[in-house]
Amino acid sequence: MSKKRIVVCGGNGFLGTRICKSAISRGWTVTSISRSGAPTWSSVTSSPHPPSWSTSVQWESADILKPATYTALLKDADAVIHSMGILLEADYKGVLTGKESIWGGLSRAFSASKGGSKGNPLEREEGGGELKPQERDGQLTYELMNRDSAITLAQESSFQNVPSFVFISAAAGAPMLPKRYITTKRDAESTIASSLPKLRSIFIRPGFLYDSSRTFTLPIAFAGSAGNMVNSLVGGRLTALAGAAVEKPLKADLVAEAVVEAIEDEGVKGVVGTQRIEDLANVAWRRGML
């Protein structure tokens, strides 16, 4: 097992911190990039205090929409990971919190398209081309965060001759989410795969992620597991209708282990779905027992 250097964009998030932890356990060098730098630990773990392994991570503050703030951090990395997508846009959140009218907020949230970054993110110079929100209120959209920021980060990784790029995608959309949530992720996958052939691109597609430190995720995971069992009994016929709602939920730590194992195993490339995620995590577990 060779020692590697990885950069986790979104490394202070729910899944990102666990990817950092898994990589550190292998003796790898880990840099996390996010706007705030180090995590607010109470939001991603059950304790407000930094865990012991976190002192081994280089917590950097940078803006995913401004490549010039992070390009230098990608140099000499063996892999770069994008774990910074959004699940809900601001107007959908506004409806849920009562800040937006139901009709106005949902009609905008479920619109056929919204603005991403101005221009094609692939037509930038190295380290340049800030990704500027195009919505009138500066909203961070699926197009901007789930698609354009991922494509831009992958391109910057290619500029820096990084061998591997991991995009945390999703198994499917869901009835309660705008269709654009999943289509923008698929657009990012296809663009990265076709336009940046130098990269070994890995597209991790988990379903719902849960962990006991986030107690609200447990009943959702239980319901998802039940839905997945029913879907299996009917031969997967519910997938087209319910999407991720009937995909097997996965523990966040398991997905993190799979991500790191996928980087380790140079034979892994392209789409990595639920079963493959579990297989990779099992390999990682066995490796840890040696």
Secondary structure, 3 states (H helix, E strand, C coil): CCCCEEEEECCCCHHHHHHHHHHHHCCCEEEEEECCCCCCHHHHCCCCCCCHHHHHEEEEECCCCCHHHCHHHHCCCCEEEECCCCCCCHHHHHHHHCCCCHHHHHHHHCCCCCCCECCCHHHCCCCCCCCCECCCCCCCCHHHHHHHHHHHHHHHHHHCCCCEEEEECCCCCCCCCCCHHHHHHHHHHHHHHHHCCCCEEEEECCCCEECCCCCCHHHHHHHHHHHHHHHHHCCCCCHHHHHHHHCCCEEHHHHHHHHHHHHHCCCCCEEECHHHHHHHHHHHHHHHHC
